[in-house]
Amino acid sequence: MYALHPAVVHFPIALLLLNGALTLHHMRRPDPFVERAAYGALLLGWWGALAATVTGLAAAALAWPVRPEVLGWLNWHAIAGFGVLIVYGRALVWRRRKPDVLQGPDCRRYALLLLAGAMLIVLDGWLGGHMVYRLGVGVKLGPR
């Protein structure tokens, strides 16, 4: 179970960031294929982020109790993960309710929402990387 979270987390990162790049491309040069690809990346990325959050919560629960110096980092990592779900969930609902948002008057607000989501992904990845590479969370050190 411990290795499931790191295995799952990379797909939504890639898909959600790809969604942002494709969306910006479509806003500059409208292309129906790029728009559909951006939506597909958003949809699959959100479901992948949900899976990453669930597996992360399960891994944290199985590793409980955690060392005191890890607890704050773990909480911020979880908060950022829920933030990713909320921001991209909002983007997904916005796209479903208003399919023309990429060309309408709200396209800048939508792009800013995706930028906020990308910044949350970077923050969340940094927090997770800090826990693994600096604090040794989830890393088994065997005999050498």
Backbone as a chain_set.jsonl record, in Angstrom:
{"seq": "MYALHPAVVHFPIALLLLNGALTLHHMRRPDPFVERAAYGALLLGWWGALAATVTGLAAAALAWPVRPEVLGWLNWHAIAGFGVLIVYGRALVWRRRKPDVLQGPDCRRYALLLLAGAMLIVLDGWLGGHMVYRLGVGVKLGPR", "coords": {"N": [[0.823, -1.196, 0.0], [2.031, 1.177, 0.682], [3.649, 1.845, -1.501], [1.831, 2.399, -3.438], [0.737, 5.013, -3.542], [2.951, 6.727, -4.474], [3.174, 5.577, -6.991], [0.789, 6.167, -8.257], [0.501, 8.933, -8.223], [1.899, 10.411, -10.182], [0.627, 10.364, -12.668], [-1.809, 12.011, -12.556], [-0.546, 14.475, -12.111], [0.909, 14.898, -14.49], [-1.226, 14.835, -16.363], [-2.942, 16.946, -15.535], [-1.287, 19.192, -15.729], [-0.74, 19.013, -18.448], [-3.314, 19.518, -19.376], [-3.514, 22.265, -18.764], [-1.554, 23.348, -20.496], [-2.557, 22.564, -23.03], [-5.02, 23.865, -22.977], [-4.268, 26.583, -22.912], [-2.997, 26.675, -25.388], [-5.191, 26.185, -27.067], [-6.7, 28.469, -26.515], [-5.194, 30.436, -27.727], [-4.937, 29.611, -30.404], [-7.596, 28.47, -31.702], [-8.727, 25.143, -31.832], [-10.617, 22.381, -32.415], [-9.863, 19.709, -31.84], [-7.707, 19.983, -30.047], [-9.022, 21.259, -27.984], [-10.807, 19.245, -27.14], [-8.934, 17.335, -26.346], [-7.732, 18.7, -24.239], [-9.886, 18.842, -22.459], [-10.285, 16.098, -21.993], [-7.839, 15.455, -20.738], [-8.149, 16.983, -18.442], [-10.397, 15.78, -17.23], [-9.557, 13.045, -16.862], [-7.272, 13.6, -15.378], [-8.333, 14.788, -13.043], [-9.762, 12.642, -11.904], [-7.607, 10.939, -11.526], [-6.185, 12.464, -9.671], [-7.916, 12.307, -7.534], [-7.689, 9.568, -6.975], [-4.981, 9.539, -6.241], [-5.089, 11.088, -3.942], [-6.719, 9.53, -2.27], [-5.151, 7.165, -2.051], [-2.915, 8.294, -0.857], [-3.96, 9.187, 1.595], [-4.646, 6.698, 2.663], [-2.098, 5.497, 2.827], [-0.898, 7.201, 4.699], [-2.543, 6.701, 6.904], [-1.955, 4.01, 7.372], [0.672, 4.208, 8.134], [0.569, 5.426, 10.511], [1.34, 5.992, 13.95], [2.962, 9.03, 12.936], [6.264, 10.451, 12.851], [6.915, 13.272, 14.972], [8.172, 15.501, 13.688], [7.386, 15.163, 11.101], [4.663, 15.44, 10.919], [3.519, 18.087, 10.548], [4.392, 18.67, 7.927], [3.144, 16.607, 6.56], [0.444, 17.267, 6.986], [0.26, 19.744, 5.594], [0.847, 18.827, 3.036], [-1.375, 17.198, 2.565], [-3.424, 19.14, 2.702], [-2.761, 20.748, 0.501], [-3.131, 18.827, -1.494], [-5.913, 18.376, -1.318], [-6.647, 20.915, -2.064], [-5.845, 20.92, -4.751], [-7.701, 19.082, -5.776], [-10.062, 20.559, -5.362], [-9.684, 22.96, -6.858], [-9.245, 22.022, -9.512], [-11.528, 20.5, -9.751], [-13.425, 22.51, -9.716], [-12.738, 23.732, -12.135], [-13.396, 21.661, -13.868], [-16.188, 21.411, -13.497], [-16.922, 23.941, -14.383], [-16.188, 23.803, -17.085], [-17.974, 21.815, -17.938], [-20.481, 22.944, -17.485], [-20.366, 25.282, -18.933], [-19.409, 25.086, -21.876], [-18.243, 26.804, -23.763], [-16.389, 28.353, -22.465], [-13.683, 28.663, -22.991], [-13.47, 30.388, -25.077], [-15.047, 32.501, -24.49], [-16.016, 35.467, -22.562], [-15.086, 34.821, -20.033], [-12.671, 33.529, -20.265], [-10.116, 34.35, -19.427], [-10.31, 34.356, -16.624], [-10.739, 31.66, -16.269], [-8.298, 30.641, -17.216], [-6.621, 31.712, -15.251], [-7.533, 30.267, -13.07], [-6.643, 27.703, -13.791], [-3.909, 28.229, -13.721], [-3.564, 28.749, -10.985], [-4.167, 26.184, -10.068], [-2.019, 24.752, -11.211], [0.089, 25.886, -9.789], [-0.537, 24.976, -7.244], [-0.172, 22.241, -7.652], [2.604, 22.151, -8.074], [3.492, 23.08, -5.555], [2.407, 21.067, -3.887], [3.722, 18.804, -4.881], [6.346, 19.508, -4.237], [6.192, 19.535, -1.434], [5.582, 16.816, -0.948], [7.892, 15.641, -2.054], [9.83, 16.726, -0.337], [9.135, 15.454, 2.037], [9.757, 12.798, 1.414], [12.479, 12.794, 0.413], [13.952, 14.387, 2.173], [12.983, 13.945, 4.771], [12.613, 11.231, 4.852], [10.202, 9.813, 4.708], [8.22, 6.989, 4.178], [10.298, 5.568, 3.113], [12.15, 2.74, 3.162], [14.886, 1.844, 4.936], [17.145, -0.477, 4.56], [19.426, -3.117, 5.688], [22.859, -2.398, 5.133]], "CA": [[0.0, 0.0, 0.0], [2.89, 2.358, 0.76], [4.177, 2.185, -2.822], [0.746, 2.712, -4.358], [0.61, 6.471, -3.701], [3.927, 7.273, -5.413], [2.942, 5.046, -8.336], [-0.432, 6.76, -8.812], [0.492, 10.395, -8.172], [2.536, 11.061, -11.327], [-0.301, 10.48, -13.794], [-2.604, 13.241, -12.512], [0.332, 15.639, -12.265], [1.153, 15.072, -15.924], [-2.466, 15.124, -17.084], [-3.47, 18.263, -15.2], [-0.404, 20.19, -16.33], [-1.005, 18.938, -19.885], [-4.567, 20.233, -19.584], [-3.23, 23.699, -18.789], [-0.824, 23.686, -21.724], [-3.475, 22.429, -24.168], [-6.032, 24.915, -22.875], [-3.646, 27.835, -23.358], [-2.809, 26.556, -26.841], [-6.497, 26.336, -27.704], [-7.134, 29.861, -26.38], [-4.437, 31.245, -28.695], [-5.27, 29.14, -31.756], [-8.699, 27.514, -31.5], [-8.685, 23.88, -32.559], [-11.539, 21.483, -31.71], [-9.162, 18.532, -31.334], [-6.933, 20.398, -28.864], [-10.005, 21.534, -26.928], [-11.268, 17.946, -26.619], [-7.803, 16.717, -25.649], [-7.589, 19.42, -22.966], [-10.966, 18.393, -21.58], [-9.991, 14.713, -21.6], [-6.75, 15.483, -19.759], [-8.721, 17.508, -17.202], [-11.266, 14.755, -16.646], [-8.731, 11.928, -16.372], [-6.38, 14.123, -14.349], [-9.063, 14.968, -11.788], [-10.011, 11.318, -11.322], [-6.317, 10.466, -11.042], [-5.862, 13.202, -8.443], [-8.741, 11.708, -6.485], [-7.044, 8.296, -6.622], [-3.738, 9.853, -5.534], [-5.459, 11.564, -2.603], [-7.2, 8.377, -1.494], [-4.02, 6.292, -1.724], [-2.076, 9.028, 0.091], [-4.606, 9.108, 2.911], [-4.518, 5.312, 3.146], [-0.702, 5.281, 3.216], [-0.669, 7.932, 5.951], [-3.246, 5.988, 7.971], [-1.23, 2.77, 7.67], [1.961, 4.543, 8.729], [0.314, 6.183, 11.728], [1.623, 7.409, 14.127], [4.148, 9.521, 12.245], [7.188, 11.207, 13.7], [6.422, 14.646, 15.183], [8.713, 16.448, 12.705], [6.755, 14.885, 9.812], [3.225, 15.703, 10.98], [3.181, 19.361, 9.909], [4.604, 18.526, 6.482], [2.091, 15.719, 6.071], [-0.806, 18.024, 6.967], [0.298, 20.704, 4.491], [0.777, 18.041, 1.804], [-2.781, 16.802, 2.411], [-4.206, 20.345, 2.41], [-2.481, 21.114, -0.89], [-3.78, 17.809, -2.325], [-7.342, 18.692, -1.373], [-6.749, 22.137, -2.86], [-5.781, 20.518, -6.167], [-9.009, 18.505, -6.116], [-11.082, 21.612, -5.386], [-9.45, 23.881, -7.976], [-9.494, 21.355, -10.794], [-12.946, 20.142, -9.757], [-14.121, 23.727, -10.14], [-12.486, 23.882, -13.571], [-14.157, 20.618, -14.558], [-17.604, 21.802, -13.464], [-17.051, 25.124, -15.235], [-16.159, 23.339, -18.489], [-19.182, 21.043, -18.249], [-21.652, 23.817, -17.492], [-20.197, 26.355, -19.915], [-18.388, 24.562, -22.787], [-17.589, 27.848, -24.539], [-15.604, 29.2, -21.564], [-12.35, 28.888, -23.534], [-13.53, 31.459, -26.074], [-15.938, 33.554, -24.015], [-15.436, 36.535, -21.749], [-14.503, 34.272, -18.801], [-11.511, 32.684, -20.568], [-8.962, 34.754, -18.595], [-10.54, 33.841, -15.264], [-10.531, 30.213, -16.337], [-6.844, 30.434, -17.317], [-6.053, 31.995, -13.926], [-7.873, 29.119, -12.225], [-5.705, 26.634, -14.139], [-2.599, 28.638, -13.214], [-3.594, 28.49, -9.54], [-4.081, 24.737, -9.924], [-0.648, 24.336, -11.512], [0.935, 26.293, -8.661], [-0.83, 24.04, -6.159], [0.476, 20.974, -7.985], [4.041, 22.316, -7.807], [3.652, 23.132, -4.095], [2.113, 19.75, -3.333], [4.83, 17.92, -5.259], [7.52, 19.883, -3.445], [5.96, 19.055, -0.065], [5.74, 15.363, -0.96], [9.304, 15.349, -2.269], [10.546, 17.054, 0.9], [8.885, 14.396, 3.018], [10.45, 11.575, 1.019], [13.921, 12.917, 0.228], [14.599, 15.029, 3.319], [12.539, 13.372, 6.041], [12.643, 9.773, 4.738], [8.874, 9.217, 4.873], [7.912, 5.935, 3.223], [11.522, 4.982, 2.582], [12.688, 1.7, 4.044], [16.336, 1.73, 4.907], [17.524, -1.839, 4.956], [20.842, -3.286, 6.034], [23.773, -2.036, 4.053]], "C": [[0.865, 1.256, 0.0], [3.358, 2.796, -0.622], [3.075, 2.562, -3.805], [0.608, 4.216, -4.584], [1.663, 7.039, -4.649], [3.73, 6.763, -6.85], [1.766, 5.747, -9.02], [-0.286, 8.263, -9.04], [1.039, 11.062, -9.44], [1.597, 11.249, -12.524], [-1.173, 11.733, -13.706], [-1.756, 14.505, -12.625], [0.533, 15.925, -13.748], [-0.114, 15.479, -16.662], [-2.997, 16.524, -16.791], [-2.589, 19.375, -15.747], [-0.548, 20.195, -17.856], [-2.301, 19.665, -20.224], [-4.322, 21.737, -19.661], [-2.542, 24.121, -20.072], [-1.741, 23.614, -22.946], [-4.549, 23.514, -24.157], [-5.471, 26.244, -23.344], [-3.415, 27.824, -24.866], [-4.134, 26.793, -27.576], [-6.999, 27.783, -27.617], [-6.434, 30.766, -27.391], [-4.81, 30.903, -30.133], [-6.355, 28.07, -31.639], [-8.609, 26.307, -32.437], [-9.572, 22.9, -31.789], [-10.854, 20.242, -31.132], [-8.393, 18.863, -30.056], [-7.879, 20.663, -27.694], [-10.507, 20.236, -26.306], [-10.167, 17.234, -25.862], [-7.587, 17.381, -24.29], [-8.661, 18.972, -21.983], [-10.729, 16.96, -21.096], [-8.885, 14.644, -20.568], [-7.251, 15.998, -18.416], [-9.555, 16.452, -16.493], [-10.454, 13.598, -16.062], [-7.787, 12.381, -15.255], [-7.079, 14.311, -13.023], [-9.334, 13.627, -11.122], [-8.705, 10.703, -10.799], [-5.89, 11.163, -9.764], [-6.687, 12.675, -7.272], [-8.13, 10.382, -6.023], [-5.749, 8.539, -5.845], [-4.029, 10.317, -4.111], [-5.904, 10.404, -1.723], [-6.038, 7.461, -1.11], [-3.055, 6.975, -0.76], [-2.65, 9.001, 1.491], [-4.479, 7.704, 3.505], [-3.086, 5.026, 3.602], [-0.379, 5.991, 4.525], [-1.337, 7.225, 7.118], [-2.509, 4.712, 8.36], [0.107, 3.031, 8.349], [1.807, 5.256, 10.07], [0.772, 5.409, 12.945], [2.913, 7.793, 13.392], [5.016, 10.288, 13.23], [6.697, 12.652, 13.829], [6.935, 15.648, 14.149], [8.099, 16.259, 11.32], [5.307, 15.374, 9.784], [2.818, 17.009, 10.293], [3.321, 19.293, 8.397], [3.51, 17.672, 5.858], [0.755, 16.458, 5.977], [-0.837, 19.02, 5.815], [0.219, 19.999, 3.139], [-0.677, 17.626, 1.531], [-3.648, 18.0, 2.053], [-4.006, 20.767, 0.959], [-3.136, 20.114, -1.846], [-5.281, 18.038, -2.43], [-7.575, 19.979, -2.163], [-6.71, 21.849, -4.345], [-7.123, 19.94, -6.605], [-10.073, 19.586, -6.253], [-10.912, 22.508, -6.61], [-9.761, 23.212, -9.308], [-10.925, 20.813, -10.88], [-13.794, 21.319, -10.192], [-13.951, 23.943, -11.646], [-13.307, 22.869, -14.37], [-15.643, 20.96, -14.608], [-17.844, 22.996, -14.383], [-17.089, 24.721, -16.714], [-17.435, 22.594, -18.859], [-20.401, 21.945, -18.352], [-21.584, 24.889, -18.575], [-19.1, 25.942, -20.892], [-17.644, 25.632, -23.592], [-16.703, 28.763, -23.683], [-14.222, 29.519, -22.138], [-12.328, 29.999, -24.575], [-14.372, 32.64, -25.612], [-15.224, 34.598, -23.166], [-14.77, 36.04, -20.467], [-13.21, 33.503, -19.04], [-10.288, 33.074, -19.73], [-9.113, 34.258, -17.161], [-10.307, 32.334, -15.22], [-9.039, 29.893, -16.417], [-6.16, 30.707, -15.985], [-6.358, 30.863, -12.942], [-6.92, 27.959, -12.504], [-4.286, 26.964, -13.67], [-2.505, 28.411, -11.71], [-3.484, 26.991, -9.273], [-2.677, 24.227, -10.181], [0.295, 24.713, -10.376], [0.7, 25.39, -7.456], [-0.171, 22.686, -6.404], [1.971, 21.047, -7.683], [4.301, 22.329, -6.309], [3.465, 21.757, -3.473], [3.216, 18.748, -3.663], [6.09, 18.225, -4.466], [7.382, 19.383, -2.016], [6.146, 17.541, 0.02], [7.195, 14.963, -1.151], [10.146, 15.649, -1.032], [10.363, 15.95, 1.937], [9.668, 13.132, 2.684], [11.963, 11.749, 1.077], [14.638, 13.564, 1.395], [14.258, 14.36, 4.645], [12.47, 11.849, 6.019], [11.296, 9.095, 4.93], [8.648, 8.173, 3.774], [9.117, 5.26, 2.613], [12.039, 3.972, 3.596], [14.185, 1.632, 3.864], [16.716, 0.353, 5.45], [18.969, -1.916, 5.357], [21.734, -2.986, 4.828], [24.938, -2.973, 3.962]], "O": [[0.501, 2.271, -0.594], [3.456, 3.994, -0.889], [3.375, 3.007, -4.913], [0.384, 4.646, -5.715], [1.302, 7.779, -5.564], [4.084, 7.451, -7.808], [1.763, 5.898, -10.242], [-0.894, 8.807, -9.963], [0.659, 12.195, -9.734], [1.76, 12.19, -13.3], [-1.275, 12.463, -14.692], [-2.212, 15.504, -13.182], [0.35, 17.054, -14.204], [-0.077, 16.379, -17.502], [-3.453, 17.215, -17.701], [-3.103, 20.404, -16.187], [-0.486, 21.252, -18.484], [-2.381, 20.352, -21.243], [-4.869, 22.408, -20.536], [-2.901, 25.135, -20.671], [-1.709, 24.5, -23.799], [-4.937, 24.02, -25.209], [-6.129, 26.961, -24.098], [-3.612, 28.835, -25.539], [-4.183, 27.509, -28.576], [-7.65, 28.268, -28.542], [-7.012, 31.748, -27.857], [-4.977, 31.789, -30.972], [-6.046, 26.888, -31.492], [-8.44, 26.439, -33.65], [-9.302, 22.619, -30.621], [-11.224, 19.776, -30.055], [-8.431, 18.099, -29.092], [-7.569, 20.329, -26.551], [-10.619, 20.135, -25.085], [-10.428, 16.596, -24.842], [-7.294, 16.703, -23.304], [-8.374, 18.748, -20.806], [-10.948, 16.652, -19.925], [-8.971, 13.864, -19.619], [-6.831, 15.509, -17.368], [-9.423, 16.259, -15.285], [-10.644, 13.22, -14.906], [-7.535, 11.639, -14.306], [-6.498, 14.029, -11.975], [-9.156, 13.487, -9.912], [-8.695, 10.034, -9.765], [-5.305, 10.543, -8.876], [-6.197, 12.61, -6.145], [-8.062, 10.109, -4.824], [-5.457, 7.817, -4.891], [-3.298, 9.975, -3.182], [-5.507, 10.312, -0.562], [-5.951, 7.026, 0.038], [-2.44, 6.306, 0.07], [-1.92, 8.814, 2.465], [-4.236, 7.547, 4.701], [-2.876, 4.392, 4.636], [0.334, 5.446, 5.368], [-0.767, 7.152, 8.207], [-2.443, 4.367, 9.54], [0.621, 2.169, 9.063], [2.797, 5.643, 10.691], [0.588, 4.192, 12.954], [3.828, 6.983, 13.251], [4.562, 10.714, 14.292], [6.122, 13.192, 12.885], [6.201, 16.56, 13.77], [8.274, 17.113, 10.451], [4.787, 15.689, 8.714], [1.855, 17.02, 9.527], [2.469, 19.799, 7.666], [3.013, 17.97, 4.773], [0.019, 16.295, 5.004], [-1.852, 19.132, 5.127], [-0.4, 20.508, 2.205], [-1.144, 17.699, 0.395], [-4.519, 17.893, 1.19], [-4.967, 21.104, 0.267], [-3.643, 20.508, -2.897], [-5.856, 17.91, -3.511], [-8.586, 20.114, -2.851], [-7.45, 22.456, -5.119], [-7.623, 20.27, -7.68], [-10.898, 19.531, -7.165], [-11.88, 22.785, -7.319], [-10.467, 23.782, -10.14], [-11.469, 20.685, -11.977], [-14.759, 21.161, -10.939], [-14.904, 24.293, -12.343], [-13.847, 23.196, -15.426], [-16.281, 20.811, -15.65], [-18.856, 23.052, -15.082], [-17.903, 25.223, -17.488], [-17.926, 22.729, -19.98], [-21.26, 21.736, -19.209], [-22.612, 25.347, -19.074], [-17.964, 26.398, -20.758], [-16.53, 25.389, -24.054], [-16.31, 29.837, -24.136], [-13.647, 30.553, -21.799], [-11.256, 30.499, -24.915], [-14.405, 33.674, -26.279], [-13.997, 34.611, -23.066], [-13.971, 36.763, -19.872], [-12.693, 32.88, -18.112], [-9.5, 32.204, -19.36], [-8.147, 33.793, -16.556], [-9.749, 31.805, -14.258], [-8.57, 28.969, -15.752], [-5.214, 30.007, -15.624], [-5.536, 30.542, -12.083], [-6.444, 27.305, -11.576], [-3.545, 26.068, -13.265], [-1.484, 27.935, -11.214], [-2.783, 26.576, -8.35], [-2.188, 23.362, -9.453], [1.199, 23.948, -10.037], [1.639, 25.075, -6.725], [0.329, 22.057, -5.472], [2.539, 20.119, -7.106], [5.225, 21.668, -5.834], [4.261, 21.33, -2.636], [3.597, 17.938, -2.819], [6.817, 17.315, -4.069], [8.341, 18.865, -1.444], [6.787, 17.04, 0.943], [7.68, 14.048, -0.486], [11.074, 14.904, -0.718], [11.308, 15.562, 2.625], [10.188, 12.469, 3.581], [12.657, 10.954, 1.711], [15.827, 13.314, 1.594], [15.108, 14.221, 5.525], [12.287, 11.232, 7.068], [11.248, 7.916, 5.28], [8.86, 8.445, 2.593], [8.977, 4.46, 1.688], [12.328, 4.314, 4.743], [14.683, 1.391, 2.765], [16.611, 0.082, 6.646], [19.671, -0.905, 5.369], [21.399, -3.284, 3.682], [25.801, -2.804, 3.1]]}, "num_chains": 1, "name": "protein.A"}
